[in-house]
Amino acid sequence: MTRPTHKELNNKLKQALSVLMNGQVFLLNQAALAVDALELEYRIETELKKVLHELLENATPVDYKGNRPPQRSYEQDISGLDLFAFTVSIDRFSEPVYFKFSISENVLWLVSLHKNR
């Protein structure tokens, strides 16, 4: 069976939303995410969790744009964790947004969040 399955993606989105609400959000590459936030015209300090909430609420397994099976991270902080990438349209932004995340225990690791390229 090819991973991730529809069910796995649904569960991963639900888990990410739960961690967002009850855990911590860490930014893997803060400088790149800050530049992308400027381009999308939102403030990381005050609006990131709301933006992520909207994206996760609207994302479906059909929006999955990652590898099959999911790519594993080579970055030191999240080495070996599965990466989940989605492209989603929400009212806040005029263009579809690509975002990629990983989850470790009670931490949502944001890897990318930018206009879909």
Secondary structure, 3 states (H helix, E strand, C coil): CCCCCHHHHHHHHHHHHHHHHHCEEEECCHHHHHHHHHHHCCCHHHHHHHHHHHHHHHCCHHHECCCCCCCECCCHHHCCCECEEEEECCCCCCCCEEEEEEEECCEEEEEEEEECC
